[in-house]
Amino acid sequence: MAQTNTQKKKNWFEYIIDWTELAASVLLIGLTITVFGEVLSRYVFRAPLVFSNELTQLLFPWLIFVAAISVTKQDGHLAVSYFRDQLPYRLQKILFLFSKVVMLFFSVYMAVASFRYVDNVSNQIMPVMRISRGWLSASVTVAFIFISIILIYQIVMILLNKLDVPREEDALDDLGHDR
């Protein structure tokens, strides 16, 4: 099928992000099944699942932090852009770049700190599932490594004038809202 002008060809980077969105969906399904199974077994069959609490503790952080990768890629995080939107475009771009750099420093810090934390707790074993507690916190490390890569990519695109400063109207249009 031929590609139209309105369709943009995806690069390898966007395919990776698509996979993280799929992973977040699978984790949400797994979490939902686990919690539903626990409620059903506990209150209907009066026989609680012994592993459900630990599995929920494991799946939830992975779901949150894998989804954070996609949110970062799509600039879906909360931002107060009213004052930035009042500035000339050149200053808007500088502030946009500055915010990405600050986010990058925070992401790198979190990746390093969480890696150290995982190393510290990796010898602790979860009592029921018999896996390392490091798996709970590894989600933070993995997510912030990916987020850092995304932010580096976005900073390069801003510097090459290939990524424009998002406007509030564009964000509302993407969500399907009218002003």
C-alpha positions in Angstrom: 0.0 0.0 0.0 1.4 3.4 -1.0 2.1 5.9 1.8 0.2 9.2 1.6 1.6 12.6 2.4 -0.4 12.7 5.6 1.1 9.5 6.9 4.6 9.8 8.4 6.9 6.8 8.1 7.8 5.5 11.5 11.5 5.1 12.4 13.0 2.5 14.7 12.6 4.7 17.7 8.8 5.0 17.3 8.5 1.2 16.9 10.3 0.8 20.3 7.8 3.2 21.8 4.9 1.3 20.2 6.3 -1.9 21.9 6.3 -0.2 25.3 2.7 0.9 24.8 1.8 -2.8 24.0 3.8 -3.9 27.0 1.8 -1.4 29.2 -1.4 -2.8 27.8 -0.4 -6.4 28.5 0.7 -5.4 32.1 -2.7 -3.7 32.6 -4.5 -6.8 31.4 -2.4 -9.0 33.7 -3.0 -6.7 36.7 -6.7 -6.6 36.0 -6.9 -10.4 35.8 -4.9 -10.8 39.0 -7.0 -8.4 41.0 -10.3 -9.8 39.6 -9.1 -13.4 40.3 -8.2 -12.5 43.8 -11.5 -10.9 44.5 -13.4 -13.8 42.9 -11.4 -16.4 44.8 -11.5 -14.6 48.1 -15.2 -13.6 48.2 -16.8 -16.2 46.1 -14.8 -19.4 46.7 -13.4 -18.3 50.1 -9.9 -19.4 49.1 -7.6 -16.5 48.5 -4.8 -16.7 46.0 -1.6 -16.6 48.0 0.5 -15.1 45.2 -1.9 -12.3 44.1 -0.6 -9.6 46.5 3.0 -10.0 45.5 2.1 -10.3 41.8 0.1 -7.1 42.1 3.1 -5.4 43.8 5.2 -6.5 40.9 2.9 -5.6 38.0 1.8 -2.2 39.2 5.2 -0.4 39.2 6.0 -1.9 35.9 2.7 -0.8 34.4 3.2 2.8 35.7 6.8 3.2 34.6 6.5 1.5 31.2 3.5 3.8 30.5 5.6 6.8 31.6 7.9 6.1 28.6 5.0 6.6 26.2 3.8 9.7 28.0 7.3 11.2 27.7 7.4 10.4 24.0 4.0 12.0 23.4 4.6 15.0 25.7 1.5 13.9 27.6 2.7 15.0 31.0 1.2 17.9 32.8 2.5 21.3 31.9 1.5 24.8 32.6 2.1 26.5 29.3 0.0 29.7 29.6 2.9 32.0 30.3 5.2 30.3 27.8 2.6 30.7 25.1 2.5 34.5 25.7 6.2 34.8 24.9 7.8 35.2 21.4 8.4 31.9 19.6 12.2 32.1 20.1 11.8 32.4 23.9 9.2 29.6 23.8 11.7 27.4 22.1 14.4 28.2 24.6 12.1 27.4 27.5 11.0 24.2 25.8 14.6 23.1 25.3 15.4 24.1 28.9 12.5 22.0 30.3 13.8 19.0 28.3 17.3 19.4 29.6 16.0 19.6 33.2 13.9 16.5 32.6 17.0 14.8 31.2 19.1 15.5 34.3 16.3 14.3 36.5 15.8 11.1 34.4 19.5 10.3 34.4 19.7 10.9 38.2 16.7 8.6 38.7 18.1 5.9 36.5 21.4 5.9 38.4 19.8 6.1 41.8 17.3 3.3 41.1 20.1 1.1 39.7 21.9 1.5 43.0 18.7 0.8 44.9 18.0 -2.4 42.8 21.6 -3.5 43.6 20.9 -3.0 47.3 17.7 -5.0 47.4 18.5 -7.7 44.9 19.4 -10.1 47.7 16.0 -9.8 49.3 13.6 -12.5 48.2 9.8 -12.1 48.1 8.4 -14.8 50.4 5.7 -16.3 48.3 6.9 -15.9 44.7 10.5 -16.5 45.6 11.9 -13.8 43.3 14.2 -10.9 44.1 12.8 -7.7 45.3 15.0 -6.0 42.8 12.4 -6.9 40.1 10.0 -4.5 41.8 12.4 -1.5 41.5 14.0 -2.5 38.2 11.0 -0.9 36.5 12.2 2.5 37.6 15.7 1.9 36.2 14.4 0.6 32.8 11.8 3.4 32.4 14.2 6.2 33.2 16.8 4.8 30.8 14.2 4.8 28.0 13.0 8.2 29.1 16.5 9.6 29.0 17.0 8.3 25.5 13.7 9.8 24.4 14.7 13.2 25.9 18.1 13.1 24.3 16.4 12.4 21.0 13.9 15.3 21.5 16.7 17.7 22.5 18.5 16.9 19.3 15.3 17.3 17.3 14.7 20.7 18.9 18.3 21.8 18.2 17.9 20.7 14.5 14.6 22.6 14.3 12.7 19.3 13.6 10.6 19.5 16.8 8.3 22.5 17.3 7.2 23.9 20.6 3.8 22.3 21.3 0.9 24.7 21.6 -2.0 24.2 24.0 -4.5 24.3 21.1 -2.6 21.4 19.4 -2.8 19.3 22.6 -6.5 19.9 22.8 -6.9 19.0 19.2 -5.0 15.8 19.8 -7.4 15.0 22.6 -10.5 15.8 20.4 -11.6 18.7 22.6 -12.9 22.0 21.3 -11.9 25.3 23.0 
